[in-house]
Amino acid sequence: MRVAVWYNNRDVRIEERPRPKIGEGELLVRVIASGICGSDVMEWYRLDRAPLVLGHEIAGEVVEVGRGVEPYKVGDRVTVAHHVPCNTCYYCLSGNPTVCDTLRRTNFDPGGFSEYVRLPAINVDRGVFLIPDDVSYEEATFTEPLACILRGQHRAGLQPGQSVLVIGSGISGLLHVQLARALGAGLIVAVDINACRLEAAEKFGADAAISAGEFTPDRLRELNDGRLADLVIVCTGAVTAINQALASVERGGTVLFFAPTAPGVTVPLSINDLFWRNDITLTTSYAGSPADYAEALELINARRLPVGEMITHRLGLAETGLGFKLVAEAKESLKVIIEPRR
């Protein structure tokens, strides 16, 4: 089978590999669509492990079923969690499955930028979701990223009517805008350095979209009846954005750091100004649980978020390198989908 092998963001090669053989409890899935995630282009995060077959936002068709697998069958349309928890460790039982050691070790074989993937038995057991009839394969690829967004907003405790500031309007920021709108947020303001993404933020539910160079806390107060944001979601690792977030959160509010910084970056914090009298909560979020996947797919099926409208590029497997270039440059692309059958 053909696979797209990532050596770096400028070097993605189409290579031939044997089609994976499945064992007991496993599934073989033909990949129909696979989204390129912003984390896929973070070279610092995985360059020391290259070459790799990446791609974890997949949707496809079951073509082989291992012995003992229930209830899946050949022909099923599925989307799949690449990381799944053990459900029995201290972290899982404490309600924190995304920090489970098993979750961080699990994956499918080889990756979504290929013609076929093998799903290990543990992924089949708790990480396969049937795609509803009215949801396309392309739309189903948003299940994984939306699951991550859901977990983030759940951790941040977003409540209906609260004001939300989203800093960074890439695909994650835009999904945060859409979900916050679907969950009944009040004022939603988006900030970015890219004019195309600001336009997209308004299209997908932001009440205001402001260039990062023009945004100030005072501008936010003007839009929000004199108050700062109840929830600030930071979808970029830029230090300037982090400082903007800390200056833009209302007393009693929350800052959700959704994106990592570059390695080694530190930000000084004033305990007195931020916490002592203002009761600001800082939190982070990583990945999504199987429950988040199920909820995300339900939201997509219910048309609560128009995820299909976010797709700007559909490319064949041979064009995966172009897809990485588009996502890494972060100019006019929003969501790039790789379709191996093209």
N, C-alpha and C positions, 0 to 999 in steps of 0.2 A: 504494500500500500504506500501511498505518498504521504509524507509528513513535511511540515515546515519547521525547520530546525533553527532556533535562535542562537546566534553567536554573539551578537550585540544589536543595537537598534538599527545599525546600518548594514548588517550582514545577516540576512535570513535566507537559508538555502532550502530548496526542495530536494528531499532525499527519499530513497526507497527503503522501507523496512518491512520485515515480515508482519503479516496481520496477526494481532495477538490471539493466542489460544486461551480459551476460558476453562476454568475448572469448576468444581462443585460450588454451588451458591453464587456463581458469577454470571454476568451478562456481557454480551458484546453489542455495542451500539454503533450504528452508522451515523456519523456526525453530519447533520444537515445544515446547522448554523452554529457559529461560535463567535462571540463578541471579543474584541480586544479591550482589555481593562487598562485603566491608567496605571495600575501597578505593574502591568506587563512591561511597560517601558521604563521602569525605574532600574536603570543599569546598576546602580550602587547596591541594590538589594540582591541581585542574583548573578552578576557578571562572573564572580568567582566559581560559579557552578555550571557555567556554560561549557558545551552546547546543551540546549534544553529544547524540548517540545512543550511550549506553553499553551495556554488556552484553558480557562476554567469556567467560562460562561457558555455552556453548551446546551443544545437541544438536538435530539436525533431520534432514530428509529431502532428498536430492538431487533437484531437479526439473528442472535443465537442466545439460547437460555441454558444455563448450567443445571445439572442435576440438583433437585431439591429446591429450586427457586419457585417461590409463589409470592404474589399472584401474577407475575409478569409473563408475557407471552410474545412470540415473534410478531412483529407488526405494531407493537405498542409505541405510541409517541411519548417521549419522556424528556424531562430536563433533570439534571443530576447535580448533587452537591459533591464537590471534589474533596472537601474536608468534612469529616463527621466525627462526633464525640463518642466516647466509650459508654456514657450514660451511667457509669458505676463509680467513678472516682470521686474524690473529695470535691473537686471543682464542679463537676456535673451535678452532684447532689446538693451543692450550695447554690445552684442556679446560675452558674457561670460556665456553660459548656464550651464557649469559644476560647477559653484558656486551658482546656483539657489537653494533656500531652498527646493523647491519641489523635485528636482533631488536627494537631499540627504535624502529625506524621502521615496521615492518610491522604491519598490522592488517587486519580485514575491513571490508566496506562494506555498510551503515553501522555497525551495532552489533547486539548480540543482542536489544535490546528493540525489535524490529521483526518484521514478518511474514516478510521474506526478507533474506538477506545474500548478497553476492557475495564469493567467495573468490578473491583474486588468485592468479596462477599459482604464485608462490613458496610461498604457504600450501598450495596443492593439492599441490605437489611434496613438502613435508616436514611438513605440519601437519594432515593429515586422517586420522582413525582410524575404522575401521568398528566400530560398536557390536555386540558379541556378542548373539546372539538372546535370551539370558536376562537381559540388562541393559536396564532401561527407559530411556526418554529422560531422565526425571527423574534417575535414578541416574547416567547418563552426564554430566550437567552437573557432577558432582563431579570429573571427570577433571582439569580445569585446576587447581582449588585443591589437589587431592591431589598433583598433579605438583609444585606449589610446596613442599608439605610434605615430599615425598620428597627433593627436592633439599636442603632445609634439614637434614634428619636425616642425609643422606649427608655433607654438608659438616661437620656436627658430629661425625661418626664414631661414632654410637650403636652400641654393642655389646650383644649379648644379656647379660642379667643386670645391666646398669647401672641405677642409680637415676636417675629423671627427675623434675624439677620443672617444671611448666608454669604460668606466671604469665599469666593472662588466658584465660578459658574461653569465648570467643566461638567462632565456627565454626572459625577456624584453630586455636585452642587445643584444641578437641575433636577435630579431625582429628589433631593431634599426639599427643594421648592415645591415640586409636585405633591410629594407625600404630606408636607405640612399643610398645603391647601386642602388635600383630601381629608385630613384629620381635623379640619376646622380651625386652623390658626387664624389669627387676626391679621394685622399688617405683616406683609412679607417683603423684605428688601433684599435685593441681590447686589453683590459687588464683584467686579472683575476688571482685568486690564484689557480684555478683548471685546471690541464692539459687537462682533457677531454673537458672542456668548451672552452679552447683555441683552441683545435683541431676543435671543432664545429664552432667556430667563423671564422676560415679560410675556412671551408667547405661552410659556408653560406655568404661569400663575403668579409671578412676582408683581406686587403692586407698584414697585419702583425698582429700576435697575440703574446703578450709579457706577461710573468709572472709579477705579480704586484711587486714582490721583485726585479726584474731586470729592471723595467721600470724607466726611468728618462726623464725629459724634453729634455736633450741633445740627448738621443736616438731618441726622436720624431723629433728633428731638423735634425738629420742625415737622416731620412726617408722622410722628407718633405721640402727639398731644403732650409734648414736653418731656417724654420719657425716653430712655434708652431701650434696648431690646431685652425682652424676657429670656430669649434663647438666642445665643450666637453660635452658629455652626461654621467651623473653619475647615474648608475643603482644599486648602493649599498649605504647603509647608513653609511658605515664605515668612521670614521673621517679621516683615512689615505687616503682613496680614494678622499674625498672632498679636502684635501690639495693637493693631486696630481693634481686634476682638476684645482684648482686655479693657480697652478704653470705651467700649460700646455696649457693655452689659449692664442692665439695670440692677439696682439693689435687690438682693434675693434671687437674682437670675442665675443662669447656667451658661457656661461656655463648653461646647462639645468640640474637641479636637479630633476631627475625622480623618485627617491626612497626616502622614509622618513628615518630619523635617528631613533634611539631609543629615548624614551621620555626623555626630559631634556637635550639633547645634544646641545651644542652651539659651534660655531666656530668663533674665532676672525678674523676680516677682516681689512686689511690696506686700508683705503679709498684712500690714496695718491698712493700707489703702484698699486692697482687694477683699480681704477676708474678715478682719477683726470686727469692723462695724457694718460692713455691707453684705455679709453672708453670701458671697459669690461661691458657686460650685463650679469646679473645673473637672471635666471627665473626658474619657476617651472611649473609643469603640473599635473592636476588631472582629471582622468576619460576621457570619450569621449562623444561627442554629437551625436544625431541621424544622423546628416550629416556625421560625422566621421565613424559611423557604415556602412552607405551606401557606402562610398568610400572604406572602408576596404574590404567589401564583393566584390566590383568590382575588387579590386586588386587581391584578392584570386581567383576569377573566371577567371581573365585574366592570371593567373599563373605568376604574377610578383614576387611573393614570394613563395618558395616551402615549405609552412608551414607543409604539411603532413610529410615531411622528418624529422621534429623536434620531432615527437612523439616517445618516447622511451619505454613507458609502456602503455598497455591497460588492465584495471582491471575491474572486476565486482563490483557491489555495495557492496557485502560482503567484498571486499578487499579494501574499501576506507581507512581504517586505515593504511594499508600498503602504499597506495598512499601518505598519509600525511607524513608518515615516510620518504619515498623517497624524497619528495619535501623539507621537513624540513632539512634533512641531506645534501642536495645539493651536492651530490657526482657525481654519474654517470647518474642520470636522467636529461633529458631536459624537455619534456612535458609528463605529466601523465594524461591520459584520463580515466574517469570512465564511464562505459557503463552499465547502470542499467539492461538491458535485458540479460546480460551474466549470 
